[in-house]
Amino acid sequence: MNTAQPQEAAVTHVEIAPSILYFGTPVVLLTTENEDGSVNLAPMSSAWALGQTVVLGLGRDGQTAHNLGSRPDLVISLPAPAQWPAVERLAPLTGRDPVPSTKPEGCRFEPEKFAVAGLTGEPSRLVRPPRVAECPIQLEARAERVRPDVSGGFVIVEAVVRKVHADPRIVVPGTDHIDPTAWSPLIYNFRHYFGLGPELGHSYRTQTPRGGPSQRPA
């Protein structure tokens, strides 16, 4: 008797040419220092972590890239899914005056971004730019390397994290671990905002396991 399970039918893929490749990346808010000592606040969704380094992809002509070229301190604040309206209020704003021609149509100069977004600055411990008080996770960092990407239209920033601040409600009590059941990042998925769905399983490397081994396919 044949008990083998039927194989799923092969999927026939189609070739497409999407205008962007934001295939589900976290949203972060970056605070940097302007030349006059004021603060710039900017949303972005090209960020990933490697150990204690966060790699950022920024538009070449934006105020954030301009600031980090000479003032390397920054804060990387991670909003929760419910804070997407504040992120979207920031989206059409720039700290550059005049507005660079490379910015999308409808982008406008705004020096008071915290106020427009309805967010609050909170003093940092080790860097000059403030943290975003409403964000559950805040990373004080320093840009150790800022360089152009291969296309010439962006800059790649390697920022070393110096201090991590977390809402205690998302920390496993008595540890330095973020509780993944209590924390969900805001995800930018092809220009739409999402949170995470239910947990499917966990890595064998997790230090916060629950309910047995990882639920990985055999």
N, C-alpha and C positions, 0 to 999 in steps of 0.2 A: 504494500500500500504506500503510495507516494504522499508523504506528509509535508513536503516542501511548500513554503509559502510562495504565492505568485509574486514575481517581480513587478515593480511599478513600471508602467510604460515609459519609455525614454521620452524626454521632453525635447521638442524641436525648438531650438533657440532662433531668435530673429536678430539681425544686426540693426542697431540703433545708434544715433549720434546725439546723446543728451547734452544740453548746454552746460550743465554742471554735474559734478560727481559727489554730491553730499549724500552718501549712502548710509546715513544713520550715524552722525557724529555728535558728541556732546557740545552744548552751547556753554561758552564762558564769557565773563565780563572782565575786560582788562582795564585797570586804572594805571595811568602813567602821568608823569609830570611835564607840563608845558614849560616853554622857555621863561615865562613870567612867574613861574611858581604855582600857577593854577593847575587844576586837575582835568585830565581828559578821561572819559569813560566810554568804552566801545565794546559792542558785542562781536563775537566771532565764533566760528564753528569748525575751524581747522586746528585742532589741538589734540595732542596725544602724549602720554607719559612713558618715559623709559627710565626706570629706577626713580631717582630724585630729580630728573631733568624733564621739563615739559617742552615739547617742540611745538612752535606756533607758526602758522602760515598766515602772513598779513599782506594786504594790498600795499604795493610800493609807495603809493601817493597818500596814504592815510596818515592822520596825525599820530597814531600809535607807533607806526614804523618810524616816523620822523623823530618822535621823542626818544625811542629806544636807541637810536643811532648815537645819541650824545648823553642821555640820562638813562642808564640801564635798569634802575629799580622799577619794579612793577608789582601789581597784585593780580592774581588770577582767581576770580570769584566764580563759583559754580552755582547757578540758580537752580531751584527746584522746578518741576513741571508747571506748578500753579503760577509761577512768576513769568510765564511766557509773554503776557501783555506788556510788562515793563520792558522786556527785551525788544519786543516789536516797536515800542515807542522810541527806542534808541536807533532802530535800524535805519531810518532815513536821515540821520543826523551825522554831521562831520565836525571835527574840531579844526579843520583847515579853512582859512579865509584868505583869499577867495576859494570857493569850492573847486577842487581839481576837475579838469575836463574828463578824467577817467572814471569819476564817480557816476553811479546810475542816475538817470533822469528822476527828478523829484527830490534828490538829496539836497539838504540845506545846512548852512552853518548854524551851530548852536553851542555857545560857550557854557551854558548851564545845564549840562546833560543830567546830572543827578536830580535836579528839580523837575525837569521835564519827564523823566522816567518815573518819578515818585519813589526814588530810592534815597538811602541815607549813607553818607560817608562815615567811616569808623576808623580812628587812628590805628596805624600799623605799629608793630613792635620794632622791626629791623629795617624797614624801608620807608621812604618819604610818602609815596602815594597811599591813599587810604584804602581800606577794605570796603566792600559793599556789605553793610550791616545785615541786610535781609537775606543774604545768600548763606545756605547751611554749611558750605565748605569754602574756605578762603586760603589761598596759598601766597605767602609773601615770597618773592623771588627776585633774582637778578639776571638780566640778559647777559650771558657770558660770550655769546657769539651771535652776530647779526650779519647775514649775508644774502645776496640775491639768489633767487631760484634760477633754474635753467632757462625759463621763458623770459626772464627779465621783467615780468609784470608783478612779481611778488618778492617778499623777503622772507627768509626762514630764520626764526629766532630760537636759540637754544637757551632756555631759562632754567637756572638751578634753583630749586625750592629751598628756602632757608627756614621757613616757619609755616606750620599748618595749623589752622584754626577750624574747629568743627562744632556745630551745634551738639550739645551733649545728648540730645534725644536721638541722634543717629550713631552714637558711639556705643560699642559693646561695653557695659559697665566694668570698670576696673582694668581696661586694656587700652591700647592705642589703635584698635581696629574699628573701622567703619562697619556698622551692621548693614549688610546689603539688603535685608528685609525692611529696614527703616529708611533707607536712602535710595532715591531714584533721581538720576540726572535728567535734565531737560535735553531731549534729543532733537537734532535738526535733520529731518529725513526728506531730502529733495524739496527743500524750502517749505516744509510743513513741520509743526512742532508736535512732539510726542513725549510721553514718559515711558517707563519700562512696563512690560507685562508681568505676569506671575513668574516666579522662579521655575526653571526647568530642571536644574541640577546644579552641581558645583564642581569646580576643578579639584583634582587630587591634591593640589598644593594649598588649598584653603586652610586658614588657621581658625575659621569660625564655622565648622561643619555642623549640620543639623540633620538628624534622622538617618544616619547611616552613610554608606558610600555614595560617591557621585553617581548620578543617574545617566551614565553614558551608554551609548549603544554597545552591545557585545561585540 
